[in-house]
Amino acid sequence: MFVDECTVKLSAGDGGRGCIGFRREKFEPWGGPNGGDGGRGGDVILVGDVNTNNLVDYKFQPHWRGERGEHGQGSDCNGRDGKPCIIRLPLGTIVTDVESEKPVAEVIEDGQRITLCKGGNGGWGNTHFKTSTNRAPRRANAGQEGEKGTYRLVLKSIADVGLVGFPNAGKSSLTTRITKARPKTAAYPFTTLHPQIGVIDYLDEVKGHKRLLLADVPGLIEGAHENRGLGQRFLRHIERCALLIFLIDMAATDARDPRDDYKHLLNELKLYDPKLLEKPRVVVANKMDVAAAAEQLAKFKKRYKIVDVLEISCLTGEGLDRLKKELLKRVARFRSAEKSSRARAA
């Protein structure tokens, strides 16, 4: 089961109580106070985990809590600190406070640690309240309460390349051919029900091993931005991509016009978020092994003269090597420009 949005209630541990204790030993009639401090409550810590790909663990277990600190004891023994509550999240998760509706954390790196809720401090034992005029204080502090809150977790997949297209355009087939992912493929709409992340491996004798992450989202239909079909819910998974692939069924196997498909895809992305159209994109014509595809491609190029189209066939493998090389080159170019832009801003 794939879950990319859920609400959780998180509570850090409360601090332990301080102890009221007195030293009682032979030959020490005035031993004095020796109550220890309470232990600190456990924090709630978010940890980025590259091996976690969705939020299903928190959909059915929405309550998480840090351990309470141990109470102080006599003989100046402080209580043990509570164990932290570790929340492992997939990369790309945004954490929003439900009450304020403001984002409070974003997990983007493997191993990243964010303390979301701090545990309460332990209470002081009566040793802290000893004075020259109060030799036997019978006072200790209760531990402080840990921070708590209700948060909404929203996953936006982190991938280098986002793959968009209409149902039956061949997105899952392309993902299978150029990555190690094995999504379900079938000749009916909405085979893909949730985003698939695949790894494209490159092995160059000079540059060494490189890899790109490809995100295959469920097929879009006209009106996807208005919650029609499956696409609207998953459009956010391409927001972080450096490059978008527009996969077009150039054989028009579902009696759709490839020219209109491209127009509708651009429009749906624009209506969802105009910034998506600012991303670099590659138009890929699939099913070029079908006889009718050549005629449809000519019509497509006549309407969109400035659009560079890469021709492929997921069935025969035609053009896939060229596509992989083009993806690596364009993503590298985008990352380099992005890095330079950040350097100038700094």
Secondary structure, DSSP 8 states (H G I E B T S, - for coil): ----EEEEEEE----------B--BTTBTT--B----------EEEEE-TT----HHHHS--EEE-------BTTTB-------EEEEE-TTEEEEETTTTEEEEEE-STT-EEEEE--------GGGG--SS-SS-----------EEEEEEEE----SEEEEE-TTSSHHHHHHHHSS------SSTT---S-EEEEEEEEETTTEEEEEEEEE-----TTGGGT-TTHHHHGGGGTT-SEEEEEEETT-TTS--HHHHHHHHHHHHHHH-GGGGGS-EEEEEE-TTSHHHHHHHHHHHHH-TT--EEE--TTT-TTHHHHHHHHHHHHHHHHHHHHHHHHHH-
